[in-house]
Amino acid sequence: MISFSTMIPTHYNDGKPIPLDVRDSILALADRTFRGYTLDAPSIGCYQGHKEKVARLTVACPIDKLGDARGLVKRMGLALGQKVMYFSINYDEVEII
């Protein structure tokens, strides 16, 4: 297994907070798809001059499911009204023991 991560914003692009039920439904989708995740504490991210509060979501993933991982992040971005989403793949082996 490998891992991937994405950034989950705490607010929509118009500044309104993302409701907890929206965030929780996104996290539930990650859990259903890959059977778990880790959500870090919020920090500040910046993309093309736009600063925002984000939380890193990290998920363990079989390497042959990277297409599913990309699809999941795209669906998350749509649900959050994002134009783009950060997606990072860690090819170091991950074990769940």
N, CA and C atoms as an extended XYZ file, in Angstrom:
291
Properties=species:S:1:pos:R:3:atomname:S:1:resname:S:1:resid:I:1 pbc="F F F"
N         0.836       -1.177        0.000 N   MET     1
C         0.000        0.000        0.000 CA  MET     1
C         0.885        1.245        0.000 C   MET     1
N         0.322        2.296       -0.559 N   ILE     2
C         0.959        3.609       -0.551 CA  ILE     2
C        -0.026        4.558        0.136 C   ILE     2
N         0.272        5.838        0.143 N   SER     3
C        -0.683        6.794        0.684 CA  SER     3
C        -0.796        7.993       -0.242 C   SER     3
N        -1.924        8.663       -0.145 N   PHE     4
C        -2.094        9.926       -0.857 CA  PHE     4
C        -2.677       10.931        0.113 C   PHE     4
N        -2.506       12.201       -0.216 N   SER     5
C        -3.083       13.242        0.625 CA  SER     5
C        -3.685       14.337       -0.236 C   SER     5
N        -4.614       15.033        0.365 N   THR     6
C        -5.248       16.189       -0.252 CA  THR     6
C        -5.526       17.187        0.859 C   THR     6
N        -5.865       18.393        0.483 N   MET     7
C        -6.177       19.437        1.456 CA  MET     7
C        -7.674       19.710        1.432 C   MET     7
N        -8.291       19.665        2.606 N   ILE     8
C        -9.719       19.932        2.747 CA  ILE     8
C        -9.868       21.341        3.325 C   ILE     8
N       -10.433       22.271        2.563 N   PRO     9
C       -10.604       23.626        3.095 CA  PRO     9
C       -11.675       23.663        4.179 C   PRO     9
N       -11.545       24.623        5.083 N   THR    10
C       -12.546       24.799        6.128 CA  THR    10
C       -13.643       25.770        5.698 C   THR    10
N       -13.391       26.518        4.605 N   HIS    11
C       -14.344       27.514        4.112 CA  HIS    11
C       -14.474       27.403        2.597 C   HIS    11
N       -15.637       27.733        2.104 N   TYR    12
C       -15.832       27.832        0.656 CA  TYR    12
C       -15.039       29.037        0.133 C   TYR    12
N       -14.903       29.140       -1.173 N   ASN    13
C       -14.146       30.248       -1.764 CA  ASN    13
C       -14.768       31.609       -1.472 C   ASN    13
N       -16.071       31.654       -1.175 N   ASP    14
C       -16.720       32.927       -0.847 CA  ASP    14
C       -16.570       33.305        0.627 C   ASP    14
N       -15.836       32.485        1.400 N   GLY    15
C       -15.573       32.783        2.799 CA  GLY    15
C       -16.531       32.145        3.787 C   GLY    15
N       -17.624       31.559        3.299 N   LYS    16
C       -18.582       30.916        4.203 CA  LYS    16
C       -18.004       29.596        4.716 C   LYS    16
N       -18.194       29.306        6.006 N   PRO    17
C       -17.678       28.044        6.553 CA  PRO    17
C       -18.341       26.836        5.887 C   PRO    17
N       -17.559       25.806        5.670 N   ILE    18
C       -18.109       24.552        5.158 CA  ILE    18
C       -18.816       23.861        6.326 C   ILE    18
N       -20.100       23.553        6.178 N   PRO    19
C       -20.828       22.907        7.275 CA  PRO    19
C       -20.194       21.565        7.658 C   PRO    19
N       -20.252       21.250        8.935 N   LEU    20
C       -19.657       19.999        9.414 CA  LEU    20
C       -20.276       18.783        8.745 C   LEU    20
N       -21.577       18.826        8.411 N   ASP    21
C       -22.177       17.660        7.770 CA  ASP    21
C       -21.629       17.452        6.357 C   ASP    21
N       -21.255       18.529        5.670 N   VAL    22
C       -20.632       18.404        4.344 CA  VAL    22
C       -19.248       17.786        4.501 C   VAL    22
N       -18.461       18.322        5.453 N   ARG    23
C       -17.129       17.755        5.692 CA  ARG    23
C       -17.232       16.299        6.113 C   ARG    23
N       -18.159       15.993        7.001 N   ASP    24
C       -18.299       14.619        7.488 CA  ASP    24
C       -18.720       13.664        6.377 C   ASP    24
N       -19.538       14.118        5.429 N   SER    25
C       -19.936       13.252        4.317 CA  SER    25
C       -18.745       12.964        3.404 C   SER    25
N       -17.864       13.940        3.248 N   ILE    26
C       -16.644       13.737        2.456 CA  ILE    26
C       -15.728       12.732        3.148 C   ILE    26
N       -15.580       12.880        4.460 N   LEU    27
C       -14.740       11.940        5.210 CA  LEU    27
C       -15.338       10.542        5.200 C   LEU    27
N       -16.651       10.442        5.274 N   ALA    28
C       -17.312        9.129        5.221 CA  ALA    28
C       -17.076        8.469        3.872 C   ALA    28
N       -17.058        9.260        2.807 N   LEU    29
C       -16.770        8.718        1.478 CA  LEU    29
C       -15.349        8.154        1.419 C   LEU    29
N       -14.386        8.862        2.007 N   ALA    30
C       -13.007        8.354        2.063 CA  ALA    30
C       -12.953        7.057        2.865 C   ALA    30
N       -13.683        7.012        3.966 N   ASP    31
C       -13.699        5.812        4.807 CA  ASP    31
C       -14.322        4.629        4.069 C   ASP    31
N       -15.445        4.867        3.398 N   ARG    32
C       -16.100        3.783        2.649 CA  ARG    32
C       -15.229        3.285        1.497 C   ARG    32
N       -14.571        4.212        0.825 N   THR    33
C       -13.783        3.847       -0.363 CA  THR    33
C       -12.482        3.139        0.007 C   THR    33
N       -11.791        3.634        1.047 N   PHE    34
C       -10.460        3.111        1.378 CA  PHE    34
C       -10.337        2.585        2.803 C   PHE    34
N       -11.446        2.501        3.518 N   ARG    35
C       -11.504        1.900        4.844 CA  ARG    35
C       -10.673        2.637        5.886 C   ARG    35
N       -10.607        3.963        5.779 N   GLY    36
C        -9.929        4.759        6.793 CA  GLY    36
C        -9.270        5.995        6.233 C   GLY    36
N        -8.884        6.891        7.124 N   TYR    37
C        -8.210        8.133        6.761 CA  TYR    37
C        -7.641        8.762        8.024 C   TYR    37
N        -6.807        9.776        7.845 N   THR    38
C        -6.335       10.623        8.934 CA  THR    38
C        -6.564       12.061        8.511 C   THR    38
N        -7.169       12.854        9.376 N   LEU    39
C        -7.388       14.271        9.107 CA  LEU    39
C        -6.581       15.065       10.120 C   LEU    39
N        -5.596       15.826        9.630 N   ASP    40
C        -4.743       16.625       10.505 CA  ASP    40
C        -5.458       17.898       10.940 C   ASP    40
N        -4.889       18.544       11.942 N   ALA    41
C        -5.406       19.836       12.401 CA  ALA    41
C        -5.262       20.872       11.289 C   ALA    41
N        -6.165       21.828       11.233 N   PRO    42
C        -6.080       22.855       10.190 CA  PRO    42
C        -4.781       23.658       10.261 C   PRO    42
N        -4.334       24.078        9.099 N   SER    43
C        -3.183       24.961        8.955 CA  SER    43
C        -3.515       25.930        7.822 C   SER    43
N        -2.579       26.757        7.453 N   ILE    44
C        -2.809       27.734        6.385 CA  ILE    44
C        -2.139       27.245        5.111 C   ILE    44
N        -2.886       27.280        4.013 N   GLY    45
C        -2.352       26.970        2.699 CA  GLY    45
C        -2.548       28.168        1.784 C   GLY    45
N        -1.787       28.222        0.714 N   CYS    46
C        -1.909       29.313       -0.243 CA  CYS    46
C        -1.721       28.761       -1.643 C   CYS    46
N        -2.602       29.134       -2.553 N   TYR    47
C        -2.488       28.737       -3.951 CA  TYR    47
C        -2.803       29.956       -4.800 C   TYR    47
N        -1.856       30.353       -5.600 N   GLN    48
C        -1.990       31.504       -6.490 CA  GLN    48
C        -2.465       32.746       -5.742 C   GLN    48
N        -1.857       32.986       -4.578 N   GLY    49
C        -2.157       34.181       -3.797 CA  GLY    49
C        -3.388       34.098       -2.919 C   GLY    49
N        -4.122       32.994       -2.996 N   HIS    50
C        -5.339       32.830       -2.190 CA  HIS    50
C        -5.007       31.993       -0.959 C   HIS    50
N        -4.959       32.636        0.213 N   LYS    51
C        -4.690       31.928        1.463 CA  LYS    51
C        -5.988       31.397        2.037 C   LYS    51
N        -5.910       30.188        2.603 N   GLU    52
C        -7.080       29.616        3.236 CA  GLU    52
C        -6.662       28.622        4.310 C   GLU    52
N        -7.580       28.369        5.216 N   LYS    53
C        -7.353       27.371        6.252 CA  LYS    53
C        -7.749       26.018        5.672 C   LYS    53
N        -6.829       25.048        5.781 N   VAL    54
C        -7.044       23.709        5.225 CA  VAL    54
C        -6.594       22.658        6.237 C   VAL    54
N        -7.127       21.443        6.074 N   ALA    55
C        -6.691       20.303        6.875 CA  ALA    55
C        -6.229       19.215        5.917 C   ALA    55
N        -5.056       18.645        6.180 N   ARG    56
C        -4.529       17.586        5.317 CA  ARG    56
C        -5.262       16.279        5.611 C   ARG    56
N        -5.797       15.679        4.561 N   LEU    57
C        -6.432       14.367        4.632 CA  LEU    57
C        -5.465       13.365        4.018 C   LEU    57
N        -5.090       12.346        4.778 N   THR    58
C        -4.179       11.313        4.294 CA  THR    58
C        -4.900        9.973        4.323 C   THR    58
N        -4.728        9.209        3.234 N   VAL    59
C        -5.428        7.943        3.069 CA  VAL    59
C        -4.451        6.884        2.570 C   VAL    59
N        -4.476        5.686        3.165 N   ALA    60
C        -3.710        4.545        2.654 CA  ALA    60
C        -4.485        3.955        1.478 C   ALA    60
N        -3.733        3.530        0.457 N   CYS    61
C        -4.380        3.139       -0.796 CA  CYS    61
C        -3.546        2.066       -1.505 C   CYS    61
N        -4.174        0.989       -1.974 N   PRO    62
C        -3.430        0.051       -2.816 CA  PRO    62
C        -2.985        0.779       -4.094 C   PRO    62
N        -1.790        0.511       -4.546 N   ILE    63
C        -1.250        1.238       -5.700 CA  ILE    63
C        -2.131        1.070       -6.939 C   ILE    63
N        -2.814       -0.054       -7.056 N   ASP    64
C        -3.663       -0.259       -8.231 CA  ASP    64
C        -4.995        0.488       -8.128 C   ASP    64
N        -5.210        1.221       -7.034 N   LYS    65
C        -6.444        1.996       -6.844 CA  LYS    65
C        -6.201        3.506       -6.939 C   LYS    65
N        -5.067        3.905       -7.543 N   LEU    66
C        -4.775        5.334       -7.653 CA  LEU    66
C        -5.814        6.070       -8.491 C   LEU    66
N        -6.379        5.403       -9.494 N   GLY    67
C        -7.453        6.024      -10.277 CA  GLY    67
C        -8.653        6.331       -9.395 C   GLY    67
N        -8.990        5.403       -8.495 N   ASP    68
C       -10.079        5.634       -7.548 CA  ASP    68
C        -9.738        6.793       -6.606 C   ASP    68
N        -8.469        6.879       -6.210 N   ALA    69
C        -8.037        7.966       -5.327 CA  ALA    69
C        -8.209        9.322       -6.016 C   ALA    69
N        -7.764        9.419       -7.255 N   ARG    70
C        -7.934       10.676       -8.004 CA  ARG    70
C        -9.416       11.022       -8.162 C   ARG    70
N       -10.225       10.023       -8.453 N   GLY    71
C       -11.661       10.247       -8.580 CA  GLY    71
C       -12.281       10.734       -7.285 C   GLY    71
N       -11.838       10.168       -6.162 N   LEU    72
C       -12.335       10.589       -4.859 CA  LEU    72
C       -12.005       12.057       -4.608 C   LEU    72
N       -10.777       12.452       -4.883 N   VAL    73
C       -10.362       13.839       -4.650 CA  VAL    73
C       -11.131       14.785       -5.579 C   VAL    73
N       -11.386       14.368       -6.805 N   LYS    74
C       -12.187       15.200       -7.716 CA  LYS    74
C       -13.607       15.374       -7.181 C   LYS    74
N       -14.208       14.290       -6.693 N   ARG    75
C       -15.562       14.384       -6.117 CA  ARG    75
C       -15.575       15.288       -4.894 C   ARG    75
N       -14.527       15.194       -4.076 N   MET    76
C       -14.432       16.072       -2.911 CA  MET    76
C       -14.370       17.532       -3.351 C   MET    76
N       -13.553       17.806       -4.342 N   GLY    77
C       -13.427       19.177       -4.841 CA  GLY    77
C       -14.743       19.728       -5.352 C   GLY    77
N       -15.489       18.901       -6.073 N   LEU    78
C       -16.804       19.334       -6.558 CA  LEU    78
C       -17.746       19.641       -5.394 C   LEU    78
N       -17.755       18.767       -4.388 N   ALA    79
C       -18.627       18.964       -3.232 CA  ALA    79
C       -18.261       20.226       -2.456 C   ALA    79
N       -16.995       20.605       -2.507 N   LEU    80
C       -16.516       21.765       -1.765 CA  LEU    80
C       -16.465       23.028       -2.624 C   LEU    80
N       -16.883       22.933       -3.881 N   GLY    81
C       -16.888       24.093       -4.765 CA  GLY    81
C       -15.500       24.588       -5.136 C   GLY    81
N       -14.528       23.685       -5.167 N   GLN    82
C       -13.147       24.068       -5.469 CA  GLN    82
C       -12.873       24.008       -6.968 C   GLN    82
N       -12.040       24.924       -7.443 N   LYS    83
C       -11.628       24.907       -8.852 CA  LYS    83
C       -10.527       23.867       -9.065 C   LYS    83
N        -9.646       23.730       -8.094 N   VAL    84
C        -8.562       22.745       -8.141 CA  VAL    84
C        -8.406       22.133       -6.759 C   VAL    84
N        -7.791       20.943       -6.722 N   MET    85
C        -7.518       20.263       -5.459 CA  MET    85
C        -6.069       19.796       -5.452 C   MET    85
N        -5.417       19.932       -4.319 N   TYR    86
C        -4.071       19.407       -4.099 CA  TYR    86
C        -4.173       17.884       -4.015 C   TYR    86
N        -3.244       17.187       -4.677 N   PHE    87
C        -3.223       15.720       -4.637 CA  PHE    87
C        -1.769       15.289       -4.640 C   PHE    87
N        -1.350       14.625       -3.581 N   SER    88
C         0.036       14.192       -3.440 CA  SER    88
C         0.061       12.687       -3.206 C   SER    88
N         0.932       11.999       -3.911 N   ILE    89
C         1.070       10.551       -3.780 CA  ILE    89
C         2.398       10.243       -3.106 C   ILE    89
N         2.365        9.440       -2.060 N   ASN    90
C         3.562        8.979       -1.380 CA  ASN    90
C         3.760        7.517       -1.771 C   ASN    90
N         4.778        7.257       -2.567 N   TYR    91
C         5.017        5.901       -3.039 CA  TYR    91
C         5.787        5.039       -2.045 C   TYR    91
N         6.144        5.598       -0.873 N   ASP    92
C         6.746        4.761        0.168 CA  ASP    92
C         5.700        3.767        0.643 C   ASP    92
N         6.121        2.583        0.919 N   GLU    93
C         5.174        1.547        1.334 CA  GLU    93
C         4.550        1.877        2.685 C   GLU    93
N         3.246        1.692        2.763 N   VAL    94
C         2.475        1.928        3.989 CA  VAL    94
C         1.898        0.595        4.427 C   VAL    94
N         1.986        0.327        5.731 N   GLU    95
C         1.369       -0.881        6.281 CA  GLU    95
C         0.347       -0.485        7.328 C   GLU    95
N        -0.743       -1.191        7.353 N   ILE    96
C        -1.728       -1.058        8.427 CA  ILE    96
C        -1.591       -2.337        9.237 C   ILE    96
N        -0.991       -2.232       10.426 N   ILE    97
C        -0.719       -3.436       11.234 CA  ILE    97
C        -1.420       -3.378       12.576 C   ILE    97
